Every structure is written in structure tokens, then in C-alpha cells.
Amino acid sequence: MKFKAEIDIMPLEALLDPQGKAVSGAMKNLGLPEISGVRVGKHITLQVEADDKKSAEQKVEQACRQLLCNEIMEFYRYSLAPEK
């Protein structure tokens, strides 16, 4: 079976986010002072070949932990659905 994973990787809340801070500052310059607290992360999509959803989840977890996410500075969450 093929599955599609949608992964969001974001900086940990306790850490500063320089990109988010820069975007928040730019919002004020654009006349949008109501927008603040911006956090900038990554969105990754990938296809997974696996026998079942549980196996696909294990593969996505492994990819996130070993390559896609630096868990010292970031956290991740994902959704997984069968490909149509």
C-alpha cells in the first residue's frame, strides 16, 4: 500500500524563533500590527510504501527522528492517509 504523510516541523516553544520574530516585525511594517507571535517551521510531504498503516507510521517516525527533525530544537507532528 502507498500512504501520504504530511509532516509539520516547528521550533520548540521554549526556544527563540528568529525567522518568526522577523516576520512579526514585518507585519507591523505592512500595517498589520494585529498579527504577532509568528513561528516559522517546515512542511514536508512524502509517500510511504508499507504493508499497513502501523508500518507506515513506524517508517515516518524513523524518518522524522533520524533525519527530518532536530528534536533538541524542534518538534514534529504528522498525518498519514492512504494514497488514492
C-alpha positions in Angstrom: 0.0 0.0 0.0 1.0 3.6 -0.5 0.5 6.2 2.1 0.9 10.0 2.0 2.5 11.6 5.1 2.1 15.3 5.8 4.7 16.4 8.4 4.9 19.7 10.2 8.2 20.6 12.0 8.2 23.6 14.3 10.7 25.2 16.7 10.1 24.2 20.3 8.0 26.8 22.1 10.8 27.5 24.7 13.3 28.5 22.0 13.6 31.8 20.2 12.5 31.8 16.6 14.5 34.4 14.7 12.6 33.9 11.5 9.2 34.2 13.2 10.4 37.3 15.0 11.5 38.9 11.7 8.1 38.1 10.1 6.3 39.5 13.1 8.3 42.7 12.7 7.5 42.9 9.0 3.7 42.5 9.8 3.9 45.8 11.7 5.7 47.5 8.8 2.9 46.2 6.5 0.2 47.8 8.6 -0.8 44.6 10.3 0.1 45.1 14.0 -2.7 42.7 15.0 -0.5 39.8 13.8 2.1 38.7 16.3 3.6 35.6 17.8 4.6 34.2 14.4 6.5 30.9 14.4 8.1 29.6 11.2 8.7 25.9 10.5 8.7 23.4 7.7 6.0 21.3 6.0 7.1 18.1 4.3 5.0 15.7 2.3 6.2 12.2 1.4 4.9 8.9 0.1 5.5 5.7 2.1 5.2 2.1 0.8 4.2 -0.2 3.6 2.1 -3.3 4.2 -0.3 -1.4 6.6 -0.8 1.9 8.4 1.1 0.9 11.5 4.2 0.0 9.4 3.9 3.3 7.5 3.7 5.2 10.9 6.9 3.5 12.1 8.7 4.5 8.9 7.6 8.1 9.2 8.6 8.2 12.8 12.0 6.9 11.9 12.5 9.4 9.1 11.5 12.3 11.4 13.7 11.2 14.3 16.8 10.3 12.3 16.7 12.9 9.5 13.9 15.4 9.2 13.7 16.8 12.8 16.3 18.0 15.2 14.5 17.1 18.4 16.8 19.2 20.5 15.3 22.4 18.9 12.2 21.2 17.1 9.1 19.0 17.4 7.1 17.3 14.8 3.6 16.1 14.1 2.2 14.3 11.1 -0.9 12.9 9.5 -0.9 9.7 7.4 -3.5 8.7 4.9 -3.8 6.0 2.1 -2.9 7.4 -1.3 -5.8 7.5 -3.7 
